Amino acid sequence: MASVSAEQTMGATATHRKILVLAAGQDISEDVIDRFGPNAQIERVATLEAAQQRLKEVNFELVVADPSFVASMNEAGGTNANLRLLLETIGQGVCIFDSTGALQWDNPRMRSYPRDLVERIGEACQRTIRDHEKENSNATPAHARARRFSFVAGEDQHFDVTITPVVEESGRIARFSCVVWDVTHSRRLQQKIDAIDLAGRELVRLDVETTAGMDVEERLRLLERKILRYLHDLLHFDNFAVLLIDKKTNRLEMVLQHGMCAASRDLDIFASTENNGISGYVAATGRSYICHDTANDVRYLQGLEQARSSLTVPLRLHDRLIGVLDIESDKSAAFNEDDRQFAEMLARYVALALNMLDLLIVERYESTGQLADDVIDEIAGPLNDIVTEAGTLVEEFIGNDELRHRLHAIIDSVDTIKKKVRTVATPRSGILGRHGDSTEKDPLLEGKRILIADDEETIRETIGGVLRGKGCDVTLARDGAEAIGFLESKPFDLLLADIKMPLKNGYEVFAAARETYPNIAVMLMTGFGYDPNHSIVRARQEGLNAVLFKPFKVDQLMTEIRAAFKPAE
């Protein structure tokens, strides 16, 4: 509760808050009310009884009272029982400090907070007086603005405090009324969200350099170790499985796991709501599922050997379900709604990491296939010479069956060498089963000059590799400024730029490209709905060809690029 006189004002710190004003008649001026900001939801009541009733019905964040109500509480024999009840039952800490920063009064909620918080508020009151005197050294104002502070007290508890000075007619601050919110839960949630976001960005850094020399299994194990580390450090869980949907059979294939029993890896689970466990249900519906007690949940199928509860969330690649992330615990009711939210966030990054790994696997096999062709071309002559020489010797040593048999074995070995090189180099599909097409150049795209601008190396290198395989002339830019520099130095047929980049953002690069080359095709990329200043809307009005929301599929990328180059009908 804050006590405010007719001459006092407050800073506009209550935007979007619900505020209850307790005043008889017009004791609190409209000018004071206006200072809460245009979006504050303000409700007035004239009596303490009405205030008590509304506080029971609505969760107000701030109560503003005329000083006469507060004064009546401290007058000898004039204590108002209803006002005292109001102050003692309000959901926030309320306290009054004198001009020296000493506590005069606090309500029960305030007394439940760590006592070092009182010291911090007292120091803030003294700083407020010093600032007030500096700001008004040549004047005698009748008011002082409210100030907002954030403190950490006790054992890492977080508090937001609004300190409102009470100013006498002389301009001297006589005391302070303070309202204290315990924001520990929301701050810790935000800290964990920030940590998960940072971990997710690290999770998708499966670039070519990091995974050089690794086969598919080694890359999957690297991803598995990263997921385990983040689950343990951030969510404090150690047992998980990642299951991907086989597009052809609709079966859930376990590609990553830690701590799961051997029997769980052989289960035939399909993306279906019936008789396919929790993972099948989540894969079919796209809805997360918390199992508080595995013994009493008919959907649960054995994962962790001594599992008591589980949390299963979907893996999504933009608009497509690709599988599920299943986390299990040996404790009952180990998961809550906060865990669900965090797991869903991490799952989006896991899906993106799997997608990037998928692209890298395909890129590796495609490039390996080209390398194998080059190797076979180089060794074809010597191999043929060996076969020819061996054939001649077979004819010369008629009657020596043992030697002839050895020579035939040499000829067969040479043929086997050729076949094995071809087999090893055959391009394979990625782990998500999306790639079956060859790397034949696309007549529509061959020779097209494409500029790719993205500060994420993994993304620009992967997209660049795919487009080079289609015959495009690709230039890569690490940020918006470098992209604009390339645009100024040479012409391009297509610009593919991320919206969020250092130095210059995607819209600025788009504007520079259209200014230099009015007919250039432009596509913007954005992650998780990021669109500062409505860049997409503005760009679309100015002729943007397409928007790609990360993570996107290679097929989707190629469809949009081909559409950009097709002649208008």
NORMO-V832909 format. One record per backbone hydrogen bond with DSSP energy under -0.5 kcal/mol. CO is the residue of the C=O (numbers start at 1). NH is the residue of the N-H. If there is no record, write none. Layout:
BEGIN
CO,NH
CO,NH
END
This chain:
BEGIN
2,4
2,65
4,67
5,8
11,13
14,17
17,19
17,41
18,61
18,62
19,21
19,43
20,22
20,64
21,23
21,45
22,66
23,25
24,27
27,29
29,33
30,34
31,35
32,35
33,36
34,37
37,40
40,42
41,19
43,21
45,23
47,51
48,52
49,53
50,54
51,55
52,56
53,57
54,58
58,60
62,20
63,2
64,22
65,4
66,69
66,70
67,71
68,72
69,73
70,73
70,74
71,74
71,75
75,78
79,81
80,84
81,85
82,86
83,87
84,88
85,89
86,90
93,180
94,107
95,178
96,104
96,105
97,176
98,101
102,98
105,96
107,111
108,112
109,112
110,113
114,117
115,118
115,119
116,120
117,121
118,122
119,123
120,124
121,125
122,126
123,127
124,128
125,129
126,130
127,131
128,132
129,133
130,134
131,135
132,136
134,137
136,139
147,163
149,161
151,159
153,157
154,156
157,153
158,183
158,184
159,151
160,181
161,149
161,163
162,164
162,179
163,147
163,165
164,177
165,167
166,174
166,175
168,171
172,168
172,174
174,99
175,166
176,97
177,164
178,95
179,162
180,93
181,160
181,183
183,187
184,188
185,189
186,190
187,191
188,192
189,193
190,194
191,195
192,196
193,197
194,198
195,199
196,200
197,201
198,202
199,203
200,204
202,205
204,206
205,207
207,211
209,212
211,214
215,219
216,220
217,221
218,222
219,223
220,224
221,225
222,226
223,227
224,228
225,229
226,230
227,231
228,232
229,233
230,234
230,235
231,235
231,236
231,237
238,240
239,328
240,258
241,243
241,326
242,255
242,256
243,324
244,246
244,253
245,247
246,250
250,271
251,246
251,253
253,244
253,255
256,242
258,240
259,305
261,264
261,265
262,265
263,266
264,267
267,269
269,252
270,272
276,280
277,281
278,282
279,283
280,284
281,285
282,286
289,291
289,312
290,292
291,310
292,333
293,296
294,297
296,298
297,300
299,278
303,261
304,303
304,307
308,294
309,329
310,291
311,327
312,289
313,325
314,316
315,322
315,323
316,318
317,319
317,320
320,317
322,245
323,315
324,243
324,326
325,313
325,327
326,241
327,311
328,239
329,308
329,309
331,334
336,340
337,341
338,342
339,343
340,344
341,345
342,346
343,347
344,348
345,349
346,350
347,351
348,352
349,353
350,354
351,355
352,356
353,357
354,358
355,359
356,360
357,361
358,362
359,363
360,364
361,365
362,366
363,367
364,368
365,369
366,370
367,371
368,372
369,373
370,374
371,375
372,376
373,377
374,378
375,379
376,380
377,381
379,383
380,384
381,385
382,386
383,387
384,388
385,389
386,390
387,391
388,392
389,393
390,394
391,395
392,396
393,397
395,398
397,400
399,401
400,404
401,405
402,406
403,407
404,408
405,409
406,410
407,411
408,412
409,413
410,414
411,415
412,416
413,417
414,418
415,419
416,420
417,421
418,422
419,423
420,424
421,425
422,426
423,426
430,433
434,436
441,443
442,445
442,446
445,448
448,450
448,473
449,493
449,494
450,452
450,475
451,453
451,496
452,454
452,477
453,498
455,457
456,460
457,461
458,462
459,463
460,464
461,465
462,466
463,467
464,468
465,469
466,470
467,470
467,472
468,471
470,442
471,447
472,474
473,450
475,452
477,454
479,483
480,484
481,485
482,486
483,487
484,488
485,489
486,489
486,490
493,521
494,451
495,497
495,523
496,453
497,525
499,501
499,506
502,480
502,481
502,504
504,480
505,509
506,510
507,511
508,512
509,513
510,514
511,515
512,516
513,517
517,520
521,495
522,545
522,546
523,497
524,548
525,499
526,550
527,530
531,534
532,535
534,538
535,539
536,540
537,541
538,542
539,542
539,544
540,543
546,524
547,549
548,526
548,550
550,528
553,557
554,558
555,559
556,560
557,561
558,562
559,563
560,564
561,565
562,566
END
